[in-house]
């Protein structure tokens, strides 16, 4: 969870961040976006407190922060922008931090995953083309998420990462064209109906096949040299049924297991040379801790 406080102030820049604001360039970007979209000229002060998670490891921390600040500003003005419209707006105006540059962001493509996860209830989200949150489902409270990430990952600056990814767009496109119809069919007629009945295995099988058998890991390996080797070391987590779901987070290098045996998954990740973080699924979207009268 990250905490955001937004207040209207009488003077200063259009958007100002507090001295203790985490990732202030992201906070300013989100508040300026909302200020422009809502047509307000009031000055805003923003403070963000974020969890201590590493950046550039596929955890969606940048887009999560932008979405959190945007949601707070939206609430400050009475929630005029519906959640689905806000997801699309933020995805189309996404940016990521540039190393050693506190004044600019790099425009980066975004599917809207982090924004959807925070703005729309449901721990499982299906986002269709054009950043449309299409399907939502809750997960049982006894499930846990175990993340496995390298101890010493290759950290890419956002500008270099995007340039490298652009050189591999053809491979991503080829995978989509080849397997898109199968993925869509299995999701709609197999994985999603089973999920609504409480069975995660068909969804897990679809995600596993996409990542480990249809070329997704190979497509993402350009930025993380050990990704394929690590994938071979951890795929038994799913094939031996230690987890209902095993997938890659974004383009990696973090792997994610959805499981009822987190200790076994943690050990399997450790055996593959990864460090771990435990999480719980969250079904409730964002929460308001206080709402003061203006």
C-alpha positions as CSV (number, residue, x, y, z in Angstrom):
1,X,0.0,0.0,0.0
2,X,1.1,3.6,-0.6
3,X,-0.5,6.6,1.2
4,X,-1.3,9.8,-0.5
5,X,-2.3,13.1,1.0
6,X,-3.5,16.0,-1.3
7,X,-4.6,19.4,0.0
8,X,-5.4,22.7,-1.5
9,X,-3.0,25.5,-0.6
10,X,-3.2,29.3,-1.1
11,X,0.2,30.0,-2.8
12,X,3.2,28.6,-4.5
13,X,3.5,26.5,-7.7
14,X,0.5,24.9,-9.3
15,X,1.6,21.6,-7.8
16,X,4.1,21.3,-4.9
17,X,5.4,18.2,-3.1
18,X,6.3,18.0,0.5
19,X,10.0,17.6,1.4
20,X,9.4,14.0,2.5
21,X,7.4,13.0,-0.6
22,X,8.6,9.8,-2.2
23,X,9.2,9.9,-5.9
24,X,8.1,13.6,-6.2
25,X,8.4,13.8,-10.0
26,X,5.8,11.1,-10.3
27,X,3.5,12.8,-7.8
28,X,3.8,16.1,-9.6
29,X,3.0,14.5,-12.9
30,X,-0.1,12.9,-11.6
31,X,-1.4,15.9,-9.8
32,X,-0.7,18.2,-12.8
33,X,-2.6,15.7,-15.1
34,X,-5.6,15.7,-12.8
35,X,-5.5,19.5,-12.3
36,X,-5.6,20.0,-16.1
37,X,-8.3,17.3,-16.7
38,X,-10.6,18.7,-14.0
39,X,-10.1,22.3,-15.1
40,X,-9.2,23.6,-11.7
41,X,-6.7,26.4,-11.1
42,X,-6.3,25.7,-7.3
43,X,-2.9,25.0,-6.1
44,X,-2.2,21.5,-4.7
45,X,0.3,20.1,-2.2
46,X,1.0,16.4,-2.4
47,X,2.7,14.0,0.0
48,X,3.2,10.3,-0.9
49,X,4.6,7.5,1.3
50,X,5.5,4.4,-0.7
51,X,6.5,0.9,0.4
52,X,10.2,0.0,0.2
53,X,10.1,-2.0,-3.0
54,X,12.8,-1.9,-5.7
55,X,12.2,0.0,-8.9
56,X,12.5,-1.3,-12.4
57,X,11.7,-4.9,-11.5
58,X,8.3,-5.2,-13.1
59,X,6.2,-4.4,-10.0
60,X,4.3,-1.5,-11.5
61,X,5.5,0.9,-8.8
62,X,5.7,4.0,-11.1
63,X,2.2,3.6,-12.5
64,X,0.9,2.6,-9.1
65,X,2.1,5.9,-7.6
66,X,0.6,7.9,-10.5
67,X,-2.7,6.2,-10.1
68,X,-2.7,6.7,-6.3
69,X,-2.1,10.4,-6.6
70,X,-4.7,10.8,-9.4
71,X,-7.3,8.9,-7.3
72,X,-6.6,11.2,-4.3
73,X,-7.0,14.4,-6.4
74,X,-10.2,12.9,-8.0
75,X,-11.6,12.3,-4.5
76,X,-10.7,15.8,-3.4
77,X,-13.0,17.2,-6.0
78,X,-15.9,14.8,-5.4
79,X,-14.9,11.8,-7.7
80,X,-16.0,13.4,-11.0
81,X,-14.0,10.9,-13.2
82,X,-15.3,7.3,-13.2
83,X,-12.7,4.6,-12.5
84,X,-12.6,3.1,-16.0
85,X,-12.2,6.5,-17.7
86,X,-9.4,7.3,-15.2
87,X,-7.6,4.1,-16.0
88,X,-7.5,4.9,-19.7
89,X,-6.5,8.5,-19.1
90,X,-3.6,7.5,-16.8
91,X,-2.4,4.7,-19.1
92,X,-2.3,7.1,-22.1
93,X,-0.4,9.6,-20.1
94,X,2.1,7.3,-18.3
95,X,5.7,8.2,-17.7
96,X,8.6,6.7,-15.7
97,X,11.5,8.3,-13.9
98,X,14.7,9.1,-15.6
99,X,17.9,8.5,-13.6
100,X,19.4,11.8,-12.3
101,X,16.5,13.9,-13.7
102,X,14.0,15.2,-11.2
103,X,12.2,17.5,-13.6
104,X,11.1,15.2,-16.4
105,X,9.5,11.8,-17.1
106,X,10.0,9.5,-20.0
107,X,6.7,8.7,-21.8
108,X,6.3,4.9,-21.7
109,X,3.6,2.5,-23.1
110,X,1.2,1.3,-20.4
111,X,-1.5,-1.3,-20.4
112,X,-3.2,0.1,-17.2
113,X,-2.6,-2.8,-14.9
114,X,-1.5,-0.9,-11.8
115,X,-4.2,1.8,-12.2
116,X,-6.9,-0.9,-12.6
117,X,-5.6,-2.9,-9.6
118,X,-6.1,0.2,-7.4
119,X,-9.1,1.8,-8.9
120,X,-11.4,-1.2,-9.5
121,X,-12.2,-3.8,-6.8
122,X,-11.0,-7.4,-7.6
123,X,-7.6,-9.0,-7.1
124,X,-7.8,-10.5,-10.6
125,X,-8.3,-8.1,-13.5
126,X,-8.6,-8.7,-17.2
127,X,-7.7,-5.6,-19.3
128,X,-8.8,-5.7,-22.9
129,X,-7.4,-3.7,-25.8
130,X,-7.4,0.1,-25.5
131,X,-6.9,-0.1,-21.7
132,X,-10.4,-1.3,-20.9
133,X,-10.8,-3.2,-17.6
134,X,-13.1,-5.9,-18.8
135,X,-13.4,-8.6,-16.2
136,X,-12.9,-8.6,-12.4
137,X,-12.9,-11.4,-9.8
138,X,-12.0,-11.7,-6.1
139,X,-9.4,-14.1,-4.7
140,X,-9.8,-16.1,-1.5
141,X,-8.3,-14.6,1.6
142,X,-6.1,-17.7,2.3
143,X,-4.1,-17.3,-0.9
144,X,-0.7,-15.6,-0.8
145,X,1.5,-14.1,-3.4
146,X,5.2,-14.8,-3.3
147,X,7.5,-12.7,-5.5
148,X,10.9,-13.9,-6.5
149,X,13.4,-11.4,-7.7
150,X,17.2,-11.4,-8.4
151,X,19.5,-10.3,-5.7
152,X,21.6,-8.3,-8.1
153,X,19.3,-7.5,-11.1
154,X,20.4,-5.6,-14.2
155,X,18.8,-2.2,-13.6
156,X,17.9,-0.3,-16.7
157,X,17.3,3.4,-16.9
158,X,13.8,4.0,-18.3
159,X,15.1,5.6,-21.5
160,X,17.5,2.8,-22.3
161,X,14.9,0.1,-21.4
162,X,12.3,1.6,-23.8
163,X,14.9,1.8,-26.6
164,X,15.9,-1.8,-26.1
165,X,12.3,-3.0,-25.9
166,X,11.5,-1.1,-29.1
167,X,14.1,-3.2,-30.9
168,X,12.2,-6.3,-29.9
169,X,8.7,-5.2,-30.6
170,X,8.5,-7.5,-33.6
171,X,8.9,-10.6,-31.4
172,X,6.2,-9.4,-29.1
173,X,3.9,-8.8,-32.0
174,X,4.6,-12.2,-33.6
175,X,3.8,-14.0,-30.3
176,X,0.5,-12.0,-30.1
177,X,-0.5,-12.9,-33.6
178,X,0.4,-16.5,-33.2
179,X,-1.2,-17.2,-29.9
180,X,-3.8,-14.4,-29.5
181,X,-6.8,-16.4,-30.6
182,X,-6.0,-19.4,-28.4
183,X,-5.3,-17.2,-25.4
184,X,-8.6,-15.3,-25.9
185,X,-10.6,-18.5,-26.3
186,X,-9.1,-20.2,-23.3
187,X,-9.5,-17.1,-21.1
188,X,-13.2,-16.6,-22.0
189,X,-14.4,-20.2,-22.2
190,X,-12.1,-22.0,-19.7
191,X,-10.1,-19.9,-17.3
192,X,-12.7,-17.2,-16.4
193,X,-15.7,-19.5,-15.8
194,X,-13.6,-21.7,-13.6
195,X,-12.2,-18.8,-11.7
196,X,-15.8,-17.6,-10.9
197,X,-16.4,-21.1,-9.5
198,X,-13.3,-20.8,-7.3
199,X,-11.0,-22.9,-9.5
200,X,-7.7,-21.1,-10.4
201,X,-5.9,-23.9,-12.2
202,X,-7.2,-23.2,-15.7
203,X,-6.2,-19.5,-15.3
204,X,-2.8,-20.7,-13.9
205,X,-2.4,-23.1,-16.9
206,X,-3.1,-20.3,-19.4
207,X,-0.6,-17.9,-17.8
208,X,2.0,-20.6,-17.4
209,X,1.7,-21.7,-21.0
210,X,1.9,-18.1,-22.2
211,X,4.9,-17.2,-20.2
212,X,6.8,-20.5,-20.3
213,X,5.6,-22.2,-23.6
214,X,4.5,-19.5,-26.0
215,X,7.6,-17.4,-26.1
216,X,6.9,-14.7,-23.5
217,X,9.9,-15.4,-21.4
218,X,12.1,-15.4,-24.5
219,X,10.7,-12.1,-25.6
220,X,11.4,-10.5,-22.2
221,X,14.9,-12.0,-21.8
222,X,16.6,-9.2,-23.9
223,X,16.7,-7.0,-20.7
224,X,17.5,-9.7,-18.2
225,X,20.2,-12.1,-19.3
226,X,19.4,-14.8,-16.7
227,X,15.6,-14.8,-17.2
228,X,15.4,-18.0,-19.3
229,X,17.7,-19.9,-17.0
230,X,15.8,-18.8,-13.9
231,X,12.5,-19.7,-15.6
232,X,13.8,-23.2,-16.0
233,X,14.7,-23.4,-12.4
234,X,11.3,-22.2,-11.1
235,X,8.8,-23.7,-13.5
236,X,8.4,-26.8,-11.3
237,X,6.6,-24.5,-8.8
238,X,3.6,-24.8,-11.1
239,X,4.1,-28.2,-12.7
240,X,4.5,-29.8,-9.2
241,X,1.4,-27.9,-8.0
242,X,3.2,-25.8,-5.4
243,X,1.2,-22.8,-6.7
244,X,-2.1,-22.3,-8.5
245,X,-0.4,-19.6,-10.6
246,X,3.2,-19.0,-11.7
247,X,3.9,-16.1,-14.0
248,X,6.3,-13.3,-14.8
249,X,5.5,-9.8,-13.5
250,X,5.3,-7.4,-16.4
251,X,8.5,-8.0,-18.5
252,X,10.4,-9.2,-15.5
253,X,12.7,-10.1,-13.9
254,X,10.3,-10.8,-11.0
255,X,8.4,-14.0,-10.9
256,X,5.1,-14.3,-9.0
257,X,3.5,-17.3,-7.5
258,X,-0.1,-17.4,-6.2
259,X,-0.2,-20.1,-3.6
260,X,-1.6,-21.7,-0.5
261,X,1.9,-23.0,0.4
262,X,4.0,-19.8,0.5
263,X,6.9,-21.4,2.4
264,X,7.4,-24.0,-0.2
265,X,7.4,-21.4,-3.0
266,X,9.7,-19.2,-1.1
267,X,12.2,-22.1,-0.7
268,X,11.9,-22.9,-4.5
269,X,12.6,-19.3,-5.4
270,X,15.5,-19.3,-2.9
271,X,16.9,-22.5,-4.5
272,X,16.8,-20.7,-7.9
273,X,18.9,-17.9,-6.4
274,X,16.0,-15.4,-5.9
275,X,15.1,-13.3,-2.9
276,X,11.4,-13.2,-2.0
277,X,8.7,-10.9,-0.9
278,X,5.3,-12.1,0.6
279,X,2.1,-10.3,-0.3
280,X,-1.6,-10.8,0.2
281,X,-4.2,-10.5,-2.6
282,X,-6.3,-7.3,-2.3
283,X,-9.9,-7.3,-3.5
284,X,-11.1,-3.9,-2.4
285,X,-9.4,-1.2,-4.5
286,X,-8.2,1.9,-2.8
287,X,-9.5,3.1,0.6
288,X,-10.1,6.6,2.0
289,X,-8.6,7.1,5.4
290,X,-10.1,10.5,5.9
291,X,-12.1,13.1,4.0
292,X,-12.2,16.6,5.4
293,X,-14.5,19.4,4.4
294,X,-13.0,21.9,2.1
